[in-house]
Amino acid sequence: MKTVRIILASLLALAALAAAALLLSLGYGAFQDLRSRGRGGQQAALRLQEQELARMAAEHGEWQRLPEELRRFRERTLITLDGFAAFRRELNLCLDDNGLRATNIAFKFEKRQGGMQPVTMQFSLSGSYRSLKKFIYDMERKPQMAFFRKIDMSRSGDDVGAHFTMEAYLGD
């Protein structure tokens, strides 16, 4: 009976040892799972930070290119004071090409603001509707910043009379 008790005690001790090992391995597995989840959360947060950094770097690059793009815009679209005479010649050529004559073009130079000086031009034309329409189309296609602010048209017989208010921008 003593041997049976020793065997039984040994088996119980072995079972207790196995249960303790099982509990330790389950605890270690849970710990590893929590640790990997924490790492996954950190990795997700790190990925979000990397995406935000890439977005901010792209935006920063746009801001760095802005002065050069502004310079090119000014060169391409603003009329220089010297170029204003050429603009006047182009306006007169456009009028002549469309068979129109502006006898009196009034210019008003506005106050300079933000490196640009608006110039308002007012004049009246008389001719066929087709000629006036082509003149407007030709002027709108010019690369400089010249805009029609107001066009008043009236018909008198076969001709159309129009009063134009245009605005151009002079730059440095």
BAFIKE-971934 format. One line per 2 residues: number of its first residue (from 1); for each residue x, y, z of C-alpha. Coordinates in steps of 0.1 Angstrom, whole numbers, plus 2048, in hexadecimal, padded with zeros to 3 digits. Layout:
// BAFIKE-971934
NUM> X:Y:Z ~ ...
END
This chain:
// BAFIKE-971934
1> 800:800:800 ~ 81D:817:806
3> 829:813:7E2 ~ 806:81B:7D6
5> 806:83A:7EB ~ 828:844:7DE
7> 81D:83E:7BA ~ 7FC:851:7C0
9> 80F:86E:7D1 ~ 828:86E:7B4
11> 80B:86E:79B ~ 7F9:88A:7AD
13> 819:89E:7B0 ~ 820:898:78B
15> 7FB:8A3:783 ~ 7FF:8C2:798
17> 820:8CA:787 ~ 810:8C5:765
19> 7F2:8DB:76F ~ 80B:8F6:77B
21> 81E:8F3:75A ~ 7FD:8F6:747
23> 7F3:915:75A ~ 816:924:755
25> 815:91D:730 ~ 7F1:92C:72D
27> 7FD:94B:740 ~ 81C:94E:72B
29> 806:94B:70B ~ 7EE:966:717
31> 80B:97C:720 ~ 81A:977:6FD
33> 7F8:97E:6ED ~ 7F4:99F:701
35> 817:9A9:6F9 ~ 812:9A3:6D3
37> 7F1:9B6:6D4 ~ 803:9D3:6E5
39> 81E:9D1:6CA ~ 803:9D0:6AF
41> 7F3:9EF:6BE ~ 815:A00:6BF
43> 81B:9F5:69B ~ 7F9:A03:690
45> 800:A24:6A2 ~ 822:A25:691
47> 813:A1F:66F ~ 7FA:A3B:675
49> 817:A52:67F ~ 82B:A48:660
51> 80C:A50:64A ~ 807:A71:65B
53> 82C:A79:657 ~ 82B:A71:632
55> 80C:A87:62D ~ 81D:AA4:63F
57> 83D:A9F:62B ~ 829:AA2:60B
59> 817:AC1:617 ~ 839:AD0:622
61> 846:AC9:5FF ~ 829:ADC:5F0
63> 830:AF9:607 ~ 854:AF9:5FE
65> 84B:AFA:5D8 ~ 833:B16:5DE
67> 84B:B34:5DA ~ 858:B26:5B9
69> 835:B1F:5AC ~ 82A:B42:5B6
71> 848:B51:5A3 ~ 83F:B3D:584
73> 81B:B47:587 ~ 824:B6B:589
75> 83C:B68:56A ~ 821:B56:556
77> 802:B6A:55F ~ 80A:B8C:56C
79> 812:BA8:553 ~ 831:BBB:55A
81> 831:BE1:557 ~ 847:BDD:538
83> 830:BC2:52B ~ 811:BD8:52F
85> 81A:BEA:50E ~ 81C:BC8:4FD
87> 7FA:BBF:50D ~ 7EB:BDF:4FF
89> 7F9:BD6:4DC ~ 7EA:BB3:4DF
91> 7C8:BC2:4EA ~ 7C9:BD9:4CB
93> 7D3:BBC:4B4 ~ 7B7:BA7:4C2
95> 79F:BC3:4BB ~ 7AC:BC8:498
97> 7AC:BA2:491 ~ 787:BA2:499
99> 77F:BC1:485 ~ 778:BD6:4A4
101> 783:BF9:4AD ~ 785:C06:4D1
103> 789:C2C:4CD ~ 78D:C34:4F2
105> 79B:C1B:50B ~ 79C:C29:52E
107> 7B6:C1B:546 ~ 7B4:C1E:56C
109> 7D2:C12:580 ~ 7C6:C06:5A3
111> 7DA:C05:5C3 ~ 7F5:BEA:5C4
113> 7ED:BCD:5DC ~ 800:BAD:5E2
115> 81A:BB4:5C7 ~ 7FF:BB9:5AC
117> 7EF:BD8:59E ~ 7CD:BD5:58E
119> 7C7:BEA:56F ~ 7A2:BEF:565
121> 79B:BF5:540 ~ 77A:C02:532
123> 771:C05:50E ~ 754:C01:4F6
125> 752:BEE:4D6 ~ 739:BEA:4BA
127> 738:BCE:4A0 ~ 728:BAD:498
129> 720:B95:4B4 ~ 738:B7C:4A5
131> 755:B95:4A6 ~ 74E:B9F:4CA
133> 74B:B7B:4D4 ~ 76C:B72:4C3
135> 77D:B90:4D3 ~ 772:B84:4F6
137> 77D:B61:4EE ~ 79F:B6C:4E2
139> 7A5:B82:500 ~ 79B:B67:519
141> 7B5:B50:509 ~ 7D2:B68:511
143> 7EA:B5A:52B ~ 7EC:B7B:53F
145> 7D4:B82:55B ~ 7BA:B97:548
147> 796:B93:551 ~ 775:BA0:544
149> 764:BAE:563 ~ 745:BBB:551
151> 737:BBA:52E ~ 717:BCD:525
153> 709:BC6:502 ~ 6ED:BD6:4EF
155> 6E1:BD1:4CC ~ 6DC:BED:4B3
157> 6D1:BE0:491 ~ 6EA:BC6:484
159> 706:BD1:49B ~ 70B:BCA:4BF
161> 718:BE5:4D6 ~ 72C:BDA:4F5
163> 73C:BEC:512 ~ 759:BD8:522
165> 769:BDB:544 ~ 789:BC7:545
167> 7A2:BC2:561 ~ 7C7:BB9:55C
169> 7E1:BB3:577 ~ 804:BC3:576
171> 820:BB3:58A ~ 844:BB9:591
END
